Structure formats: C-alpha cells, structure tokens
Amino acid sequence: MNPSWKSDPRLKDMDPAKLSLLSRLADRLRAAPQAEKMNALLSLRQEAAQAGLSFTSEETGLLFSILTEDLSPEEKKRAQLVQTLAAKLHSR
C-alpha cells in the first residue's frame, strides 16, 4: 500500500481518529506476509468498534477507491471480493 494515500485531499474531512486507525492498519499490511494480509484487513472493523469508531458506507467506498487506485486489474478484483465478503460478514 502506497503511503501517499494519507495525503489524498478526499480524506481532509475524515475524523483524525479514523485516519490514525487506518494508518496503523496500513503499516501492519506493509509488514505482514501475504498470507496474513486478509486477517489484518478483516480486523479493521473490530478494532474500529473497540475504539468506538465506525465508518460510513461513503467513507468505506472512498477508502476502497483510494487504496485500490494503483492496483492491477487482477488485484482490484481480489480486493473487491474481500470487500464484498466483509460486507456480508458485517450484515449478519
């Protein structure tokens, strides 16, 4: 994940606590072996809840858009699958 996402102007109005949580997640994703990246992504919702934070669907869509901009079409497809699975898990 490219660290430049933090300076995306579309994030200027996001709660700083949410941005801090996302920054920590990005750091973990960069350091995690490929096999552990899915677990790190899925832990975001749990960590946000523990911190008393929740992301709106607009914020989630924006973050997904920003974080997948530089991915190849194949990587974007995988990321969309993860997003879909996470949404289904959340709606239970």
DOROFI-399033 format. One line per field, with one value per residue: residue in one letter; residue number from 0; x negated, y negated, z of N, C-alpha, C in turn. Coordinates in steps of 0.2 Angstrom, whole numbers. Each point is the difference from the previous one (the first is absolute). Layout:
# DOROFI-399033
vexpa a | ...
nuza NUM | ...
n_x X | ...
n_y Y | ...
n_z Z | ...
ca_x X | ...
ca_y Y | ...
ca_z Z | ...
c_x X | ...
c_y Y | ...
c_z Z | ...
END
This chain:
# DOROFI-399033
vexpa m | n | p | s | w | k | s | d | p | r | l | k | d | m | d | p | a | k | l | s | l | l | s | r | l | a | d | r | l | r | a | a | p | q | a | e | k | m | n | a | l | l | s | l | r | q | e | a | a | q | a | g | l | s | f | t | s | e | e | t | g | l | l | f | s | i | l | t | e | d | l | s | p | e | e | k | k | r | a | q | l | v | q | t | l | a | a | k | l | h | s | r
nuza 0 | 1 | 2 | 3 | 4 | 5 | 6 | 7 | 8 | 9 | 10 | 11 | 12 | 13 | 14 | 15 | 16 | 17 | 18 | 19 | 20 | 21 | 22 | 23 | 24 | 25 | 26 | 27 | 28 | 29 | 30 | 31 | 32 | 33 | 34 | 35 | 36 | 37 | 38 | 39 | 40 | 41 | 42 | 43 | 44 | 45 | 46 | 47 | 48 | 49 | 50 | 51 | 52 | 53 | 54 | 55 | 56 | 57 | 58 | 59 | 60 | 61 | 62 | 63 | 64 | 65 | 66 | 67 | 68 | 69 | 70 | 71 | 72 | 73 | 74 | 75 | 76 | 77 | 78 | 79 | 80 | 81 | 82 | 83 | 84 | 85 | 86 | 87 | 88 | 89 | 90 | 91
n_x -4 | 1 | -5 | 0 | 4 | -4 | -3 | 4 | 1 | 3 | -5 | -1 | 6 | -4 | 4 | -4 | 5 | 4 | -3 | 0 | 6 | 2 | -3 | 3 | 6 | -1 | -3 | 5 | 4 | -4 | 0 | 7 | -2 | 0 | -2 | -3 | -1 | 3 | -3 | -5 | 2 | 2 | -6 | 0 | 5 | -3 | -5 | 4 | 3 | -6 | -2 | 6 | -3 | 3 | -1 | 2 | 5 | 1 | -2 | 3 | 5 | 0 | -1 | 5 | 3 | -2 | 1 | 5 | -1 | -5 | 5 | -2 | 3 | -5 | -4 | 2 | 1 | -6 | -2 | 3 | -2 | -6 | 1 | 2 | -5 | -4 | 3 | 0 | -6 | -1 | 3 | -4
n_y 6 | -5 | -2 | -2 | 6 | -1 | -2 | 5 | -5 | 5 | 1 | -6 | 3 | 5 | 3 | -4 | 2 | -1 | -6 | -1 | 2 | -3 | -5 | 1 | 0 | -5 | -2 | 3 | -3 | -6 | 1 | 1 | 7 | 1 | 5 | -5 | -3 | 5 | 3 | -4 | 1 | 7 | -1 | -3 | 3 | 5 | -2 | -2 | 6 | 3 | -3 | 3 | 3 | -3 | 3 | -6 | 1 | -6 | 0 | 5 | -3 | -6 | 3 | 4 | -5 | -3 | 5 | 0 | -7 | 2 | 3 | 5 | 1 | 5 | -5 | -4 | 5 | 2 | -7 | 0 | 6 | -3 | -6 | 4 | 4 | -5 | -2 | 6 | 1 | -6 | 2 | 4
n_z 0 | -5 | 4 | -6 | 2 | 4 | -5 | -1 | -4 | -3 | 3 | -2 | -2 | -1 | 4 | 4 | 4 | -5 | -1 | 7 | 1 | -5 | 3 | 6 | -3 | -3 | 5 | 3 | -5 | 1 | 7 | -1 | 1 | -6 | 3 | 3 | -6 | -1 | 5 | -2 | -7 | 2 | 3 | -6 | -2 | 2 | -2 | -5 | 1 | 1 | -5 | -1 | -6 | -5 | -5 | -3 | -3 | 0 | 7 | 1 | -4 | 4 | 6 | -2 | -2 | 6 | 4 | -4 | 1 | 3 | 1 | -1 | -6 | 0 | 3 | -4 | -4 | 3 | -1 | -6 | -1 | 2 | -3 | -5 | 2 | 1 | -5 | -2 | 3 | -2 | -5 | 2
ca_x 4 | -4 | 2 | 3 | 7 | 1 | 1 | 6 | 4 | 6 | 0 | -1 | 5 | 1 | -2 | -7 | -1 | 1 | -6 | -5 | 2 | -2 | -7 | -3 | 2 | -4 | -6 | 1 | 1 | -6 | -4 | 2 | 0 | 6 | 5 | 3 | 3 | 7 | 2 | -1 | 6 | 6 | 0 | 1 | 7 | -1 | -4 | 4 | 6 | -3 | -1 | 6 | 0 | 3 | -1 | 6 | -1 | -4 | -7 | -3 | -1 | -6 | -6 | -1 | -2 | -6 | -5 | -1 | -1 | -7 | 0 | 1 | 7 | 1 | 0 | 7 | 5 | -1 | 2 | 7 | 2 | -1 | 5 | 7 | 1 | 1 | 7 | 4 | -1 | 2 | 8 | 3
ca_y -6 | -6 | -5 | -6 | 0 | -4 | -7 | -1 | -6 | 3 | 2 | -6 | -1 | 6 | 0 | 2 | 7 | 6 | 0 | 3 | 8 | 2 | 0 | 6 | 6 | -1 | 2 | 7 | 4 | 0 | 5 | 7 | 4 | 1 | 5 | -3 | -6 | 1 | 0 | -6 | -4 | 1 | -2 | -8 | -1 | 2 | -5 | -6 | 1 | 0 | -7 | -4 | -3 | 4 | -3 | 0 | 4 | -5 | 0 | 7 | 0 | -5 | 3 | 6 | -4 | -3 | 5 | 4 | -3 | 2 | 8 | 3 | 3 | 6 | -1 | -4 | 5 | 3 | -4 | -1 | 6 | 0 | -5 | 3 | 5 | -4 | -3 | 5 | 2 | -5 | -1 | 6
ca_z 0 | 0 | 5 | -3 | 1 | 6 | -2 | -5 | 2 | 2 | 7 | 4 | 5 | 4 | 8 | 1 | 4 | -5 | -4 | 4 | -1 | -7 | -1 | 3 | -4 | -6 | 2 | 1 | -6 | -4 | 3 | 0 | -5 | -5 | 2 | 6 | -2 | 0 | 7 | 2 | -2 | 3 | 7 | 1 | 3 | 7 | 3 | 0 | 5 | 7 | 1 | 0 | -6 | -5 | -7 | -4 | -7 | -4 | 2 | -2 | -8 | -2 | 1 | -5 | -6 | 0 | 1 | -6 | -6 | -3 | 0 | -7 | -1 | 4 | 7 | 1 | 0 | 6 | 6 | 0 | 3 | 7 | 2 | 0 | 5 | 6 | 0 | 1 | 7 | 4 | 0 | 4
c_x -4 | 1 | 3 | 7 | 1 | 1 | 5 | 5 | 7 | 1 | 0 | 6 | 1 | -3 | -8 | -1 | 1 | -6 | -6 | 0 | -2 | -8 | -4 | 1 | -5 | -7 | -1 | 0 | -7 | -5 | 2 | -1 | 6 | 6 | 4 | 4 | 8 | 2 | -1 | 5 | 6 | 0 | 2 | 7 | 0 | -4 | 3 | 5 | -3 | -2 | 6 | 1 | 4 | 0 | 7 | -1 | -3 | -7 | -3 | -1 | -6 | -6 | -2 | -3 | -7 | -5 | -1 | -2 | -6 | 0 | 1 | 7 | 1 | 0 | 6 | 5 | 0 | 2 | 8 | 3 | 0 | 5 | 7 | 0 | 0 | 6 | 5 | -1 | 3 | 8 | 3 | 2
c_y -6 | -5 | -6 | -1 | -5 | -8 | -1 | -5 | 3 | 2 | -6 | -1 | 6 | -1 | 2 | 6 | 5 | 0 | 3 | 8 | 2 | 0 | 6 | 7 | 0 | 3 | 7 | 4 | 0 | 5 | 7 | 4 | 1 | 4 | -4 | -6 | 0 | -1 | -7 | -5 | 1 | -2 | -8 | -1 | 1 | -5 | -7 | 0 | -1 | -8 | -5 | -4 | 4 | -4 | 0 | 4 | -5 | 0 | 7 | 0 | -4 | 4 | 5 | -3 | -2 | 6 | 5 | -3 | 2 | 8 | 2 | 2 | 6 | -1 | -4 | 5 | 4 | -4 | -1 | 6 | 0 | -5 | 3 | 5 | -4 | -3 | 5 | 2 | -6 | 0 | 6 | -2
c_z 0 | 5 | -2 | 1 | 6 | -2 | -6 | 3 | 2 | 7 | 5 | 6 | 5 | 7 | 0 | 3 | -5 | -5 | 3 | 0 | -7 | -1 | 4 | -4 | -6 | 2 | 2 | -7 | -4 | 3 | 0 | -6 | -4 | 4 | 6 | -1 | 0 | 7 | 2 | -2 | 3 | 7 | 1 | 3 | 7 | 4 | 0 | 5 | 7 | 1 | 0 | -6 | -5 | -7 | -3 | -7 | -4 | 1 | -3 | -7 | -2 | 2 | -4 | -7 | 0 | 1 | -6 | -7 | -4 | -1 | -8 | 0 | 4 | 7 | 2 | 1 | 6 | 6 | 0 | 3 | 8 | 3 | 0 | 5 | 7 | 1 | 2 | 7 | 5 | 0 | 4 | 7
END
